[in-house]
Amino acid sequence: MDEVGIDQKSGKTVVDVSPEFYRPAEVDILMGDASNAMDVLGWNPQTKFSGLVKMMLEADLNRLGNQANDVVPRTREEVLAEVQPIG
């Protein structure tokens, strides 16, 4: 991929994409650790993991619209009711 950002006024290259920083399209494991944000910034999550899963399911079901019935043979409420709090 030869993507370059060039300043139109000066003609100077200001952004040059380097393939060495590409990441694979599919990543097998994604893990995060928010402890640094908690320790340094005093940040605390306001959404529990189960709430995040529920939001993601709702977004997917909304995006699918009526097609969701073809993919998920249950009602939206039945699917969302199965998301249980963890821990």
C-alpha positions as CSV (number, residue, x, y, z in Angstrom):
1,M,0.0,0.0,0.0
2,D,1.6,3.2,-1.1
3,E,-0.4,5.8,0.8
4,V,1.3,9.2,1.3
5,G,-0.1,12.4,2.7
6,I,1.3,15.4,0.9
7,D,1.0,19.1,2.0
8,Q,-0.6,20.8,-1.1
9,K,1.0,24.1,-0.4
10,S,4.6,22.9,0.1
11,G,4.5,19.6,-1.8
12,K,6.2,18.1,1.2
13,T,5.3,14.5,2.4
14,V,3.8,14.8,5.8
15,V,2.5,11.3,6.3
16,D,4.0,8.1,4.9
17,V,2.5,4.7,5.7
18,S,5.0,2.1,6.7
19,P,4.2,-1.6,6.1
20,E,6.2,-2.6,9.2
21,F,3.5,-1.1,11.4
22,Y,0.6,-3.0,9.7
23,R,-1.3,-5.4,11.9
24,P,-3.0,-8.6,10.7
25,A,-6.6,-8.2,9.6
26,E,-7.6,-11.0,12.0
27,V,-6.0,-11.1,15.5
28,D,-6.5,-14.3,17.4
29,I,-6.3,-12.8,20.9
30,L,-7.1,-9.3,22.0
31,M,-6.5,-8.5,25.6
32,G,-6.5,-5.2,27.4
33,D,-5.3,-4.2,30.8
34,A,-6.8,-1.0,32.2
35,S,-4.8,-1.0,35.4
36,N,-2.4,1.7,34.2
37,A,-5.4,4.0,33.4
38,M,-6.8,3.2,36.9
39,D,-3.5,3.8,38.7
40,V,-2.2,6.9,36.8
41,L,-5.4,8.6,35.8
42,G,-7.7,7.4,38.6
43,W,-10.1,6.1,35.9
44,N,-12.6,3.4,36.7
45,P,-14.9,1.7,34.2
46,Q,-18.5,2.6,34.3
47,T,-19.7,-0.3,32.2
48,K,-19.4,-3.9,33.4
49,F,-18.3,-6.5,30.9
50,S,-21.7,-8.1,30.7
51,G,-23.2,-4.6,29.9
52,L,-20.6,-4.1,27.1
53,V,-21.6,-7.5,25.7
54,K,-25.3,-6.5,25.8
55,M,-24.5,-3.2,24.1
56,M,-22.6,-5.0,21.3
57,L,-25.4,-7.5,20.8
58,E,-28.0,-4.7,20.6
59,A,-25.9,-2.8,18.1
60,D,-25.5,-6.0,15.9
61,L,-29.2,-6.8,16.1
62,N,-30.1,-3.2,15.3
63,R,-27.7,-3.2,12.3
64,L,-29.2,-6.5,11.1
65,G,-32.7,-5.2,11.5
66,N,-35.2,-7.7,10.1
67,Q,-32.4,-9.9,8.9
68,A,-31.7,-10.8,12.5
69,N,-34.6,-13.1,12.5
70,D,-32.9,-15.2,9.8
71,V,-29.6,-15.3,11.7
72,V,-30.9,-15.5,15.3
73,P,-34.0,-17.8,15.6
74,R,-35.1,-16.1,18.8
75,T,-36.5,-12.7,19.7
76,R,-34.2,-9.8,20.5
77,E,-35.4,-10.0,24.1
78,E,-34.6,-13.7,24.4
79,V,-31.1,-13.2,23.1
80,L,-30.4,-10.2,25.4
81,A,-31.9,-11.9,28.4
82,E,-29.2,-14.6,28.1
83,V,-26.5,-12.1,28.8
84,Q,-25.8,-12.7,32.5
85,P,-23.6,-10.6,34.8
86,I,-20.1,-12.0,35.3
87,G,-18.6,-12.3,38.8
